[in-house]
């Protein structure tokens, strides 16, 4: 069984969904340290000027785990996000069909970032048609703190025979020590699909809704076809 593991992201990009789609099980690493100014509480959408961040304001302190981070409900971030999405994807052919599901998530009174990210991810996977089951690392009991040890623990608990790592994995894990655990190590080789966007020229690396709103039911196949290109 191939397992992939990653921190939760807000409105993740296509490389994140590609990793999930390639795995038999995806483990959300929600019990590691929150990293400010990365992807855990923000992502980008395409605009006429290039792109813009959609950022979830959070209340946190250094060293706090992702599943402990609170959403700052004192700002109108939800309305700003929806206004930006509705404006910049007004011409997207499949926006109307999928946007209501996202609106329902925004209407919820989120207090924790991890819960919001999980809800958005589940909505995205359902919209794309990706069936890979999800598990939370925080529900697996005690895991060792060191990065390689933690991965080995998760693979052992889930019964993984293979671990699908991102291309940057050698920068945060001990490859030789992980391989010695007996679990096969594979690396994701992501190729970004190219598709029509609301604005030209094509800009890669946007939130996955960019492909979904433009290609609808064909979005997953566009993602998979890029692997073979």
C-alpha positions in Angstrom: 0.0 0.0 0.0 1.3 3.4 -1.0 1.0 6.1 1.6 1.5 9.8 1.2 1.9 12.2 4.1 1.7 16.0 4.2 0.8 19.0 6.3 -2.7 20.4 5.8 -2.8 23.3 3.4 -5.5 25.9 2.8 -7.1 25.7 -0.7 -4.2 23.5 -1.9 -2.6 23.6 -5.4 -2.6 20.8 -8.0 0.7 19.2 -6.9 -0.9 18.5 -3.5 -4.0 16.8 -5.2 -1.7 14.9 -7.5 0.1 13.4 -4.6 -3.2 12.4 -3.0 -4.5 10.9 -6.2 -1.4 8.7 -6.6 -1.7 7.3 -3.1 -3.8 4.5 -1.6 -4.0 6.5 1.7 -3.2 10.1 2.5 -2.2 11.1 6.0 -2.7 14.7 7.1 0.2 15.7 9.3 -1.8 18.1 11.5 0.2 17.6 14.7 3.5 19.3 13.6 4.6 22.8 14.0 2.7 25.6 12.2 4.9 27.5 9.7 4.0 31.1 9.2 4.0 32.5 5.7 3.9 29.1 4.0 0.9 27.3 2.5 -0.9 26.2 5.7 -3.2 29.2 5.8 -3.0 30.7 2.4 -2.9 30.1 -1.3 -3.1 31.9 -4.6 -5.8 32.5 -7.3 -5.3 33.8 -10.8 -6.2 37.4 -11.4 -5.9 39.8 -14.4 -2.8 41.2 -12.8 -1.2 37.8 -12.3 -2.3 36.3 -9.0 -3.3 37.2 -5.4 -3.1 35.5 -2.0 -6.2 34.3 -0.2 -5.0 34.3 3.4 -6.8 33.0 6.4 -5.9 35.2 9.4 -4.7 33.2 12.4 -3.9 33.5 16.0 -0.8 31.5 16.9 2.5 31.6 18.8 5.9 30.1 17.9 6.1 26.4 18.3 2.3 25.8 18.2 1.1 22.7 16.3 -1.1 23.2 13.3 -4.1 21.6 14.9 -3.9 24.1 17.8 -3.8 27.2 15.6 -7.0 29.4 15.8 -8.6 31.3 13.0 -8.9 35.0 13.8 -12.6 35.7 13.5 -12.2 39.4 14.1 -11.7 40.2 10.4 -14.0 39.8 7.4 -11.6 37.4 5.6 -14.5 35.1 4.4 -16.3 37.9 2.5 -13.0 39.1 1.0 -12.1 35.6 -0.2 -15.5 35.0 -1.8 -15.6 38.5 -3.4 -12.2 37.8 -5.0 -13.1 34.3 -6.2 -16.4 35.5 -7.6 -14.8 38.4 -9.4 -11.7 36.7 -10.9 -13.5 33.6 -11.9 -16.7 35.3 -13.2 -15.9 34.0 -16.7 -14.9 30.5 -15.6 -17.3 28.0 -17.4 -17.7 25.7 -14.4 -17.6 28.2 -11.5 -21.4 28.3 -10.9 -21.6 24.5 -10.5 -18.9 24.2 -7.9 -18.8 27.5 -6.1 -21.8 26.9 -3.9 -20.1 24.0 -2.2 -17.2 26.3 -1.3 -19.6 29.0 -0.1 -21.1 26.6 2.4 -17.7 26.0 3.9 -17.0 29.7 4.2 -20.4 30.1 6.0 -19.3 27.8 8.8 -18.0 29.4 12.0 -14.4 28.0 11.9 -12.3 28.4 15.0 -9.4 26.1 14.1 -7.4 26.3 10.9 -6.9 22.5 10.7 -10.7 21.9 10.6 -11.1 24.5 7.9 -8.3 23.0 5.8 -9.7 19.5 6.2 -13.2 20.6 5.1 -11.8 22.4 2.0 -9.7 19.4 1.1 -12.6 17.0 1.4 -14.7 19.3 -0.8 -11.9 19.6 -3.4 -11.4 15.8 -3.5 -15.1 15.2 -4.0 -15.3 17.8 -6.7 -12.3 16.4 -8.5 -13.5 12.8 -8.0 -10.4 11.7 -6.1 -11.3 8.7 -3.8 -8.2 8.3 -1.7 -9.1 7.9 2.0 -7.7 10.4 4.5 -6.4 9.9 8.0 -5.2 12.4 10.6 -1.8 11.9 12.2 -3.1 13.4 15.4 -5.4 10.4 15.8 -2.7 7.8 15.5 -1.5 8.1 19.1 2.1 8.9 20.1 4.5 9.5 17.3 8.1 10.3 17.6 9.1 13.9 17.1 12.1 13.6 14.8 10.9 13.9 11.1 12.2 10.6 9.8 11.1 8.7 12.9 7.6 10.2 12.6 7.3 9.1 9.0 8.5 5.6 9.9 5.9 5.5 12.7 3.1 6.5 10.4 4.0 4.0 7.8 4.2 1.3 10.4 0.8 2.2 11.9 -0.9 2.4 8.5 0.7 -0.8 7.1 2.4 1.1 4.3 4.7 -0.8 2.0 5.6 2.3 0.1 5.9 6.0 1.0 5.3 8.6 -1.7 7.5 11.6 -0.8 7.7 15.1 -2.3 10.7 16.1 -4.4 12.1 18.0 -1.5 12.0 15.1 0.9 15.8 14.6 1.1 15.9 18.1 2.7 13.9 17.1 5.8 14.4 13.3 6.1 17.2 10.9 6.5 16.7 8.8 3.3 19.1 6.0 4.3 17.6 5.6 7.7 14.0 5.6 6.3 14.9 3.0 3.7 16.4 0.8 6.4 12.9 0.6 7.9 11.8 -1.7 5.1 9.3 0.7 3.6 10.0 1.5 -0.1 10.6 5.2 -0.8 9.2 6.8 -3.9 9.4 10.4 -5.1 6.6 12.3 -6.6 7.4 13.7 -10.1 4.8 16.3 -10.6 4.2 17.8 -14.0 1.8 20.8 -14.0 -1.0 20.5 -16.5 -1.5 23.5 -18.9 -5.1 24.5 -19.5 -7.2 27.6 -20.4 -7.3 30.2 -17.6 -9.5 33.2 -17.2 -6.6 35.4 -18.1 -3.6 34.9 -20.4 -0.8 33.9 -20.3 -1.0 30.6 -18.4 0.4 30.9 -14.9 1.1 27.6 -13.0 0.9 27.0 -9.3 -2.6 28.4 -8.5 -5.0 26.9 -6.0 -6.7 23.8 -7.5 -10.0 25.6 -7.9 -8.4 27.3 -10.9 -8.4 24.0 -12.9 -11.7 22.9 -11.4 -13.6 26.1 -12.3 -12.1 26.1 -15.8 -12.4 22.4 -16.7 -15.1 20.9 -14.5 -15.5 17.2 -14.7 -12.4 17.0 -17.0 -10.2 18.5 -14.3 -8.9 15.2 -12.8 -8.2 13.7 -16.2 -6.2 16.9 -17.1 -4.2 16.4 -14.0 -3.5 12.7 -14.7 -2.8 13.3 -18.4 0.0 15.7 -17.5 1.9 12.8 -15.8 2.2 11.1 -19.1 3.1 14.2 -21.2 
